[in-house]
């Protein structure tokens, strides 16, 4: 999985969203997991899930307060993507 080393190490601590009382505890745990990562760089957290999407069409939508939303449609044509702007 193409994630940064620190992101992988933090995930391996497996304490996300828990209350952090002492910042040095984070640094100590992070250093431990970084050291482990150097030994086994392919190891990732068991909580991670990998998905692969093979899209032929993707729409990105950005809201606007006056409801003139920006909508971009990308379609795969052969080996190239074409981009179109859609009406709000």
N, CA, C and O atoms as a GROMACS GRO file, in nm:
protein
  352
    1UNK      N    1   0.084  -0.119   0.000
    1UNK     CA    2   0.000   0.000   0.000
    1UNK      C    3   0.088   0.124   0.000
    1UNK      O    4   0.182   0.135   0.078
    2UNK      N    5   0.056   0.214  -0.087
    2UNK     CA    6   0.137   0.335  -0.100
    2UNK      C    7   0.095   0.438   0.003
    2UNK      O    8   0.018   0.530  -0.026
    3UNK      N    9   0.145   0.422   0.122
    3UNK     CA   10   0.121   0.519   0.229
    3UNK      C   11   0.258   0.557   0.284
    3UNK      O   12   0.353   0.480   0.272
    4UNK      N   13   0.268   0.674   0.341
    4UNK     CA   14   0.393   0.718   0.398
    4UNK      C   15   0.433   0.633   0.518
    4UNK      O   16   0.349   0.568   0.581
    5UNK      N   17   0.561   0.633   0.547
    5UNK     CA   18   0.614   0.554   0.658
    5UNK      C   19   0.550   0.592   0.791
    5UNK      O   20   0.514   0.505   0.870
    6UNK      N   21   0.536   0.722   0.815
    6UNK     CA   22   0.477   0.767   0.942
    6UNK      C   23   0.330   0.726   0.949
    6UNK      O   24   0.283   0.685   1.055
    7UNK      N   25   0.257   0.737   0.839
    7UNK     CA   26   0.115   0.696   0.838
    7UNK      C   27   0.103   0.548   0.871
    7UNK      O   28   0.015   0.509   0.948
    8UNK      N   29   0.190   0.465   0.813
    8UNK     CA   30   0.188   0.322   0.843
    8UNK      C   31   0.218   0.297   0.990
    8UNK      O   32   0.152   0.216   1.055
    9UNK      N   33   0.320   0.366   1.042
    9UNK     CA   34   0.360   0.347   1.182
    9UNK      C   35   0.249   0.390   1.277
    9UNK      O   36   0.222   0.320   1.375
   10UNK      N   37   0.185   0.501   1.251
   10UNK     CA   38   0.076   0.549   1.337
   10UNK      C   39  -0.039   0.449   1.335
   10UNK      O   40  -0.099   0.421   1.439
   11UNK      N   41  -0.071   0.397   1.218
   11UNK     CA   42  -0.179   0.297   1.208
   11UNK      C   43  -0.145   0.172   1.288
   11UNK      O   44  -0.233   0.110   1.348
   12UNK      N   45  -0.017   0.134   1.289
   12UNK     CA   46   0.025   0.014   1.362
   12UNK      C   47   0.014   0.032   1.514
   12UNK      O   48   0.005  -0.066   1.587
   13UNK      N   49   0.014   0.156   1.561
   13UNK     CA   50  -0.007   0.181   1.704
   13UNK      C   51  -0.148   0.140   1.743
   13UNK      O   52  -0.172   0.096   1.856
   14UNK      N   53  -0.243   0.156   1.650
   14UNK     CA   54  -0.382   0.115   1.667
   14UNK      C   55  -0.452   0.179   1.787
   14UNK      O   56  -0.518   0.112   1.866
   15UNK      N   57  -0.434   0.311   1.799
   15UNK     CA   58  -0.500   0.384   1.907
   15UNK      C   59  -0.570   0.508   1.856
   15UNK      O   60  -0.596   0.601   1.933
   16UNK      N   61  -0.601   0.511   1.726
   16UNK     CA   62  -0.664   0.628   1.666
   16UNK      C   63  -0.793   0.662   1.738
   16UNK      O   64  -0.873   0.574   1.771
   17UNK      N   65  -0.813   0.790   1.762
   17UNK     CA   66  -0.931   0.849   1.826
   17UNK      C   67  -0.939   0.825   1.976
   17UNK      O   68  -1.036   0.865   2.040
   18UNK      N   69  -0.839   0.760   2.032
   18UNK     CA   70  -0.835   0.747   2.178
   18UNK      C   71  -0.777   0.876   2.236
   18UNK      O   72  -0.708   0.951   2.167
   19UNK      N   73  -0.805   0.901   2.362
   19UNK     CA   74  -0.756   1.023   2.428
   19UNK      C   75  -0.605   1.010   2.450
   19UNK      O   76  -0.557   0.910   2.503
   20UNK      N   77  -0.532   1.112   2.409
   20UNK     CA   78  -0.387   1.117   2.425
   20UNK      C   79  -0.357   1.208   2.543
   20UNK      O   80  -0.370   1.330   2.532
   21UNK      N   81  -0.316   1.150   2.653
   21UNK     CA   82  -0.288   1.227   2.774
   21UNK      C   83  -0.148   1.285   2.772
   21UNK      O   84  -0.126   1.400   2.810
   22UNK      N   85  -0.053   1.204   2.725
   22UNK     CA   86   0.087   1.245   2.728
   22UNK      C   87   0.147   1.236   2.587
   22UNK      O   88   0.162   1.125   2.535
   23UNK      N   89   0.180   1.348   2.524
   23UNK     CA   90   0.235   1.346   2.388
   23UNK      C   91   0.362   1.263   2.375
   23UNK      O   92   0.392   1.211   2.267
   24UNK      N   93   0.439   1.248   2.483
   24UNK     CA   94   0.559   1.166   2.473
   24UNK      C   95   0.524   1.018   2.452
   24UNK      O   96   0.604   0.943   2.396
   25UNK      N   97   0.406   0.978   2.496
   25UNK     CA   98   0.362   0.840   2.472
   25UNK      C   99   0.346   0.815   2.322
   25UNK      O  100   0.382   0.709   2.272
   26UNK      N  101   0.290   0.915   2.250
   26UNK     CA  102   0.278   0.905   2.106
   26UNK      C  103   0.416   0.893   2.043
   26UNK      O  104   0.439   0.805   1.959
   27UNK      N  105   0.507   0.981   2.082
   27UNK     CA  106   0.642   0.979   2.024
   27UNK      C  107   0.713   0.848   2.051
   27UNK      O  108   0.780   0.794   1.962
   28UNK      N  109   0.700   0.794   2.172
   28UNK     CA  110   0.764   0.666   2.206
   28UNK      C  111   0.707   0.552   2.123
   28UNK      O  112   0.782   0.472   2.067
   29UNK      N  113   0.573   0.546   2.114
   29UNK     CA  114   0.508   0.442   2.035
   29UNK      C  115   0.540   0.457   1.886
   29UNK      O  116   0.564   0.358   1.817
   30UNK      N  117   0.542   0.580   1.839
   30UNK     CA  118   0.573   0.605   1.699
   30UNK      C  119   0.714   0.558   1.666
   30UNK      O  120   0.736   0.494   1.563
   31UNK      N  121   0.810   0.590   1.752
   31UNK     CA  122   0.948   0.548   1.728
   31UNK      C  123   0.960   0.396   1.727
   31UNK      O  124   1.034   0.340   1.645
   32UNK      N  125   0.889   0.331   1.816
   32UNK     CA  126   0.889   0.184   1.820
   32UNK      C  127   0.837   0.126   1.689
   32UNK      O  128   0.897   0.034   1.632
   33UNK      N  129   0.725   0.179   1.642
   33UNK     CA  130   0.666   0.128   1.518
   33UNK      C  131   0.749   0.164   1.395
   33UNK      O  132   0.754   0.088   1.299
   34UNK      N  133   0.815   0.280   1.398
   34UNK     CA  134   0.905   0.316   1.288
   34UNK      C  135   1.022   0.218   1.281
   34UNK      O  136   1.064   0.178   1.172
   35UNK      N  137   1.074   0.180   1.396
   35UNK     CA  138   1.183   0.082   1.401
   35UNK      C  139   1.135  -0.053   1.346
   35UNK      O  140   1.207  -0.118   1.271
   36UNK      N  141   1.014  -0.095   1.384
   36UNK     CA  142   0.958  -0.219   1.333
   36UNK      C  143   0.940  -0.211   1.182
   36UNK      O  144   0.963  -0.308   1.110
   37UNK      N  145   0.897  -0.094   1.134
   37UNK     CA  146   0.874  -0.075   0.991
   37UNK      C  147   1.005  -0.087   0.912
   37UNK      O  148   1.004  -0.136   0.799
   38UNK      N  149   1.115  -0.044   0.970
   38UNK     CA  150   1.244  -0.055   0.902
   38UNK      C  151   1.281  -0.202   0.882
   38UNK      O  152   1.344  -0.238   0.782
   39UNK      N  153   1.241  -0.288   0.977
   39UNK     CA  154   1.272  -0.430   0.968
   39UNK      C  155   1.177  -0.500   0.870
   39UNK      O  156   1.220  -0.583   0.790
   40UNK      N  157   1.048  -0.466   0.876
   40UNK     CA  158   0.947  -0.528   0.790
   40UNK      C  159   0.864  -0.420   0.722
   40UNK      O  160   0.751  -0.394   0.764
   41UNK      N  161   0.916  -0.356   0.618
   41UNK     CA  162   0.843  -0.244   0.554
   41UNK      C  163   0.712  -0.285   0.487
   41UNK      O  164   0.626  -0.200   0.463
   42UNK      N  165   0.695  -0.413   0.456
   42UNK     CA  166   0.572  -0.457   0.390
   42UNK      C  167   0.456  -0.476   0.487
   42UNK      O  168   0.342  -0.490   0.444
   43UNK      N  169   0.484  -0.477   0.617
   43UNK     CA  170   0.380  -0.501   0.717
   43UNK      C  171   0.294  -0.377   0.735
   43UNK      O  172   0.346  -0.266   0.753
   44UNK      N  173   0.161  -0.395   0.731
   44UNK     CA  174   0.068  -0.285   0.754
   44UNK      C  175  -0.034  -0.327   0.859
   44UNK      O  176  -0.044  -0.446   0.893
   45UNK      N  177  -0.106  -0.233   0.910
   45UNK     CA  178  -0.206  -0.259   1.014
   45UNK      C  179  -0.314  -0.355   0.964
   45UNK      O  180  -0.356  -0.347   0.848
   46UNK      N  181  -0.356  -0.444   1.050
   46UNK     CA  182  -0.462  -0.538   1.015
   46UNK      C  183  -0.597  -0.467   0.997
   46UNK      O  184  -0.692  -0.525   0.944
   47UNK      N  185  -0.604  -0.341   1.042
   47UNK     CA  186  -0.729  -0.266   1.029
   47UNK      C  187  -0.743  -0.201   0.891
   47UNK      O  188  -0.850  -0.151   0.858
   48UNK      N  189  -0.637  -0.200   0.812
   48UNK     CA  190  -0.643  -0.141   0.679
   48UNK      C  191  -0.712  -0.234   0.582
   48UNK      O  192  -0.696  -0.356   0.589
   49UNK      N  193  -0.788  -0.175   0.492
   49UNK     CA  194  -0.856  -0.250   0.388
   49UNK      C  195  -0.817  -0.190   0.254
   49UNK      O  196  -0.809  -0.068   0.240
   50UNK      N  197  -0.794  -0.274   0.159
   50UNK     CA  198  -0.755  -0.230   0.025
   50UNK      C  199  -0.870  -0.253  -0.071
   50UNK      O  200  -0.924  -0.363  -0.080
   51UNK      N  201  -0.908  -0.149  -0.143
   51UNK     CA  202  -1.012  -0.159  -0.244
   51UNK      C  203  -0.952  -0.116  -0.378
   51UNK      O  204  -0.868  -0.027  -0.384
   52UNK      N  205  -0.997  -0.180  -0.483
   52UNK     CA  206  -0.959  -0.138  -0.616
   52UNK      C  207  -1.086  -0.109  -0.694
   52UNK      O  208  -1.178  -0.190  -0.698
   53UNK      N  209  -1.090   0.009  -0.754
   53UNK     CA  210  -1.206   0.050  -0.831
   53UNK      C  211  -1.162   0.066  -0.976
   53UNK      O  212  -1.064   0.135  -1.005
   54UNK      N  213  -1.234   0.003  -1.065
   54UNK     CA  214  -1.207   0.017  -1.208
   54UNK      C  215  -1.320   0.098  -1.269
   54UNK      O  216  -1.418   0.043  -1.320
   55UNK      N  217  -1.305   0.228  -1.262
   55UNK     CA  218  -1.412   0.317  -1.306
   55UNK      C  219  -1.401   0.347  -1.455
   55UNK      O  220  -1.292   0.351  -1.512
   56UNK      N  221  -1.516   0.366  -1.517
   56UNK     CA  222  -1.523   0.411  -1.656
   56UNK      C  223  -1.579   0.553  -1.663
   56UNK      O  224  -1.570   0.622  -1.764
   57UNK      N  225  -1.640   0.594  -1.548
   57UNK     CA  226  -1.700   0.727  -1.541
   57UNK      C  227  -1.695   0.773  -1.396
   57UNK      O  228  -1.727   0.698  -1.304
   58UNK      N  229  -1.655   0.900  -1.377
   58UNK     CA  230  -1.646   0.957  -1.243
   58UNK      C  231  -1.698   1.100  -1.247
   58UNK      O  232  -1.665   1.176  -1.338
   59UNK      N  233  -1.780   1.136  -1.148
   59UNK     CA  234  -1.828   1.274  -1.139
   59UNK      C  235  -1.780   1.335  -1.009
   59UNK      O  236  -1.796   1.276  -0.902
   60UNK      N  237  -1.723   1.454  -1.017
   60UNK     CA  238  -1.684   1.531  -0.900
   60UNK      C  239  -1.783   1.647  -0.889
   60UNK      O  240  -1.816   1.712  -0.988
   61UNK      N  241  -1.827   1.672  -0.768
   61UNK     CA  242  -1.932   1.769  -0.744
   61UNK      C  243  -1.887   1.860  -0.631
   61UNK      O  244  -1.852   1.812  -0.523
   62UNK      N  245  -1.887   1.991  -0.654
   62UNK     CA  246  -1.851   2.087  -0.551
   62UNK      C  247  -1.968   2.180  -0.528
   62UNK      O  248  -2.013   2.249  -0.619
   63UNK      N  249  -2.017   2.180  -0.405
   63UNK     CA  250  -2.134   2.261  -0.371
   63UNK      C  251  -2.100   2.410  -0.372
   63UNK      O  252  -1.986   2.451  -0.350
   64UNK      N  253  -2.203   2.488  -0.399
   64UNK     CA  254  -2.191   2.633  -0.399
   64UNK      C  255  -2.313   2.687  -0.324
   64UNK      O  256  -2.423   2.637  -0.343
   65UNK      N  257  -2.293   2.787  -0.241
   65UNK     CA  258  -2.403   2.839  -0.159
   65UNK      C  259  -2.522   2.887  -0.242
   65UNK      O  260  -2.637   2.874  -0.200
   66UNK      N  261  -2.495   2.941  -0.360
   66UNK     CA  262  -2.605   2.990  -0.443
   66UNK      C  263  -2.662   2.879  -0.534
   66UNK      O  264  -2.740   2.906  -0.625
   67UNK      N  265  -2.621   2.757  -0.507
   67UNK     CA  266  -2.669   2.636  -0.576
   67UNK      C  267  -2.621   2.625  -0.720
   67UNK      O  268  -2.669   2.542  -0.796
   68UNK      N  269  -2.525   2.710  -0.758
   68UNK     CA  270  -2.462   2.695  -0.889
   68UNK      C  271  -2.342   2.601  -0.870
   68UNK      O  272  -2.226   2.642  -0.881
   69UNK      N  273  -2.373   2.476  -0.842
   69UNK     CA  274  -2.271   2.377  -0.810
   69UNK      C  275  -2.180   2.352  -0.931
   69UNK      O  276  -2.223   2.362  -1.046
   70UNK      N  277  -2.057   2.320  -0.903
   70UNK     CA  278  -1.962   2.281  -1.007
   70UNK      C  279  -1.964   2.130  -1.018
   70UNK      O  280  -1.939   2.059  -0.920
   71UNK      N  281  -1.994   2.081  -1.138
   71UNK     CA  282  -2.000   1.936  -1.161
   71UNK      C  283  -1.910   1.903  -1.279
   71UNK      O  284  -1.927   1.955  -1.389
   72UNK      N  285  -1.814   1.815  -1.255
   72UNK     CA  286  -1.721   1.773  -1.359
   72UNK      C  287  -1.739   1.624  -1.383
   72UNK      O  288  -1.738   1.545  -1.288
   73UNK      N  289  -1.756   1.586  -1.507
   73UNK     CA  290  -1.774   1.446  -1.544
   73UNK      C  291  -1.654   1.401  -1.625
   73UNK      O  292  -1.619   1.461  -1.727
   74UNK      N  293  -1.590   1.294  -1.579
   74UNK     CA  294  -1.478   1.233  -1.650
   74UNK      C  295  -1.524   1.097  -1.700
   74UNK      O  296  -1.582   1.018  -1.625
   75UNK      N  297  -1.499   1.070  -1.829
   75UNK     CA  298  -1.535   0.942  -1.889
   75UNK      C  299  -1.411   0.882  -1.955
   75UNK      O  300  -1.333   0.952  -2.020
   76UNK      N  301  -1.397   0.752  -1.937
   76UNK     CA  302  -1.285   0.681  -1.998
   76UNK      C  303  -1.324   0.640  -2.140
   76UNK      O  304  -1.421   0.566  -2.160
   77UNK      N  305  -1.248   0.688  -2.236
   77UNK     CA  306  -1.269   0.653  -2.377
   77UNK      C  307  -1.140   0.586  -2.425
   77UNK      O  308  -1.041   0.654  -2.453
   78UNK      N  309  -1.143   0.455  -2.434
   78UNK     CA  310  -1.022   0.381  -2.469
   78UNK      C  311  -0.923   0.390  -2.356
   78UNK      O  312  -0.948   0.338  -2.247
   79UNK      N  313  -0.810   0.456  -2.380
   79UNK     CA  314  -0.710   0.473  -2.275
   79UNK      C  315  -0.696   0.619  -2.232
   79UNK      O  316  -0.597   0.656  -2.169
   80UNK      N  317  -0.795   0.702  -2.267
   80UNK     CA  318  -0.790   0.845  -2.232
   80UNK      C  319  -0.917   0.887  -2.160
   80UNK      O  320  -1.026   0.836  -2.186
   81UNK      N  321  -0.900   0.982  -2.069
   81UNK     CA  322  -1.014   1.038  -1.996
   81UNK      C  323  -1.055   1.168  -2.064
   81UNK      O  324  -0.972   1.251  -2.099
   82UNK      N  325  -1.187   1.184  -2.081
   82UNK     CA  326  -1.238   1.312  -2.131
   82UNK      C  327  -1.311   1.380  -2.014
   82UNK      O  328  -1.371   1.315  -1.929
   83UNK      N  329  -1.303   1.512  -2.013
   83UNK     CA  330  -1.364   1.590  -1.904
   83UNK      C  331  -1.470   1.681  -1.962
   83UNK      O  332  -1.449   1.748  -2.063
   84UNK      N  333  -1.587   1.681  -1.897
   84UNK     CA  334  -1.696   1.770  -1.934
   84UNK      C  335  -1.752   1.837  -1.810
   84UNK      O  336  -1.753   1.779  -1.701
   85UNK      N  337  -1.798   1.958  -1.828
   85UNK     CA  338  -1.868   2.029  -1.720
   85UNK      C  339  -2.016   2.006  -1.737
   85UNK      O  340  -2.070   2.020  -1.848
   86UNK      N  341  -2.085   1.970  -1.626
   86UNK     CA  342  -2.229   1.944  -1.631
   86UNK      C  343  -2.306   2.063  -1.574
   86UNK      O  344  -2.254   2.142  -1.497
   87UNK      N  345  -2.429   2.072  -1.616
   87UNK     CA  346  -2.519   2.173  -1.557
   87UNK      C  347  -2.539   2.140  -1.410
   87UNK      O  348  -2.537   2.023  -1.372
   88UNK      N  349  -2.559   2.246  -1.326
   88UNK     CA  350  -2.583   2.223  -1.183
   88UNK      C  351  -2.709   2.141  -1.158
   88UNK      O  352  -2.743   2.114  -1.043
   0.00000   0.00000   0.00000
